Amino acid sequence: MTTDKDRILIFDTTMRDGEQSPGASMTHAEKLDLAELLETMGVDIIEAGFPASSQGDFEAVREIARRSRSSVITGLARSTPGDIDRCGEAVRHAARPRIHTFISTSPVHMKHKLQMGPNAVLEAVGRSVAQARNLVDDVEWSAEDATRTEFDFLCKCIDAAIVAGATTINVPDTVGYTHPDEYGGLIRSLRETIPNSDKVIWSTHCHNDLGLAVANSIAGASNGARQIECTINGLGERAGNASLEEVVMAFKVRGDSLPFETGVDSTRLARASQMVSRITGFPVQYNKAIVGKNAFAHESGIHQDGMLKNTETYEIMKPEDVGVSKSSLVMGKLSGRNAFRDKLASLGYELDKDGLNAAFRRFKDLADRKKHVFDDDILALVDDQLSAMGERVSFKSLRVIAGSEGPQTADLSVVIDGDEKSASCTGNGPVDAVFNAIRSIIDHGAKLDLFQVHAVTGGTDAQAEVSVRLKEEGFMAVGRASDPDTLVASAKAYIHALNKLEARRLKQLAA
């Protein structure tokens, strides 16, 4: 079926730019699972990593490329020959391989970062693209910090890249500096000025430092860009990237004034958001557009009255369009295994037999402790279970003595490499006692950088979801866990963060 709308290619860089967020490191298995979901939902290009940065990244990109079916699989490479060769080796088994190479072009980057003059940078552009084109037919070139680059020099660099064989030209707003009118004008001027501009696909890559990443990306599309680089949940350096779900739904909802369409199945957006949140340990803010918990929630009496009369009074899209279930109270302690499996499927989860059995046992335990079990409870329960799979240290049990008369005491048991270890410690409050017990069992020098608690649902019996961020020797990791007992959730989150911190350290050492 054809339409009169122009096709926008969606380039997902969650596993490359997104993983560069402090504490957002992903394991090999997590990257494979995410890549499979991205391809299933129709993402056109998947940037699977930075192959030259570490052996782990190289292996992840290579395996994702081998498993790919329809999506273009690309890796990032600097303009150096070693980077490009490494990237080419990683993606060469993909059904549709691409090398994405870049170099900085702004005066501040060339002087302070590269310590190279304009002529040297221009030479590097042509050489690197030509080398990449000898390895694959699809080459993308990016001008890092393009929006702070002198226009004439940017034109020369892009022209050199096209002449050398680039098939996609990316114009990144690397530091989130520009605004929609300015960025759209830049794309238009480049396309009008540079020879053979119609022979390549123009791409946007906008950061969100001023909160304008999605608006800038749309402005780019309105001025001729036909590829948008973005991430799930807007994950990325500093304030993040353009949010994939927001870009996709903007085109879907406002097709009247934005004559573009993507190939992304929007009903999988909520599932992708939940997966990335679980993998990274970064909670999705309640008021996040499209996938936030409150995106389809209405508490105001005036809004509720309007919704009861007609949902279009206060909703511009249907929750089902993004994969959010309308139902909230459908499961309880009398629910059976088949009903539970069907509920998980409706929420986007497919667990193997052992995983389903473990999740069902936890669900039954939760149902016995709560009056009502909501969809958000089940999501938190399963995400908590998936986060802990394959970790070296796991939670066993916890008993805490607390109250106004101290000292507060925590008796904790964990399992490390199959062996159970226990400790009893006091602290300045029950949470401090729990964390002291963990430190006494697992010797480490990590500093607690964040401790955050919020309720998964309403009511006094709601599950607590705890986020813990740890820092140690330049490494950072975020752990999340949920449980009706806040102290149990705190212990699990801290242990999860320690596991991720160790995994990140080992990954760096292997690089």
C-alpha positions, 0 to 999 in steps of 0.5 A: 500500500502506498501513501502520499507521505514521505518515508522517514527512516528511523535510526536507533542509537540506544545501544551506542549513544544511549549506552554512553549515559553514565550508568547505562551500561548494557550486557551482551545478552541485553543488547541482543534482546533489545536488537531483536525487539527493535528489528521486530518493531520495524526500526530501519537502522540499528546502531549496535555499538562502537566496535573499536571501543572494546572487545565486548562492543565488537562482539555484541555488534558482530552477533547482532549483525549475524542475527539480523534479518531486515534492519540495517546494522551499523557500528560507529567508527572514528576516521582512523583506519583501525576503527573503520577496519574494526567496524567493517569486520563487526558488521560484515555478516549483517544482511544489510551492513553499514559503517558510520564514520565521523570526525569533528568539524567545528573550530572548538573541536578541531582546536581543542579535541582533535588538534588538527587544522581544517585541511587535515580534517578535510583530508581525513573525511575523504580518506575515511569514507573511501576506506569504509566504502571499500568494505561496505556499500552503505556508508554514513558520514557525520560532521560532529558538532555540525551546528557550531561549524562554519557553513562554508567549511561544513559544505566542503567536508560534506562534499568531500564525503559525498565524492568519496562515496558516502550514501548518508550524510548526518548533520548532528546537533552534538551539544543540543545548541540549535533551535528548530528554525535554525536547524531546519534552515541549516538542512535546507541550505546544505541541500541547496548549496552542496553538489549532488545533495540529491544523491544521498539521504540526509539525517538528523542527530539532535541532542536534548540539552535545551529540550528541543531534540524532537522539535529540531529533528522534525524541523530537519525532516520538514526541510529535506532530512529523511533519516532521524537518529533517536533513542528509546526513552530519549536515552543518551549523553547528558540530557539525552537524544531525540526520543524515538517514541515521540518522533514516531507518534508525532508523525502518526498523530499529526499526519495532517501537517507533517506528511511523513510516515515511518515503518515502526509498529507503534504498538510496541513502543511501551514494551521497548520503553519498559525494556530499556528502563529495566536494562539501564536501571533508568526509571521513565519519568511519570510525565514522559510523553507517550510512554510515561505512567501519567501519559494516559492518566486523568485525575482532574474531575473536569478531565474525568468528566470529559473522558467519560463523555468522549475520550477525544476531549483530553486524549489525542491518541489511543493508549492501544496505539503505543501498546498501553493496556486500558485495563488496570485491575484484572489479576488477583490471588485466584488467577491461574497460570494460563491467565497469568501467561496471557496477561504477560503476553498482553504486556509484551513479555514472553518467558520460557517455562522456568521464567514463567514459573518463577514469575508466577510464584512471585505473582502469587506471593504478591497477590497474597500480600496485596488487595489488588494487583495492577498491570504496573505491579506485574510489570515491576515484578517481572522486570525485577526478576529479569534484571536479576537473571545471571547476576553473580550476587543475588538476594536471599532474605532480610529481617530488620528491627527498626523503630524509635529506639535504636540501634536499627538492625538488619540480618541479611543473607545473600547468595554469591556464586552459589554460596549463601553468606549472611551478616547482621549489622546496625545503622543510623536507620533501617536502610543504613543498617541494610546497606551496612550488612551488604558492605560487610558481605561484599567488600567494595569502595562504591559510594552511594550517589542516589537513593530514590523510592517511589510507589509503583501503584497507589494505596498503602499496600503498594509495591515500592520501587527503589533506585540506587546509583553507585560510583566507584573509581570512575564507574557508575551503575544504577540498580532498580528493584521492587517489592511490597517491603521497601527495605527488601526492595532497597537491598535488592536494588543495591545488590543489583547496582553492585552486580552492574558495577562489577560487570562494567568494570570487567567490560572496561578491563577487557577492552 
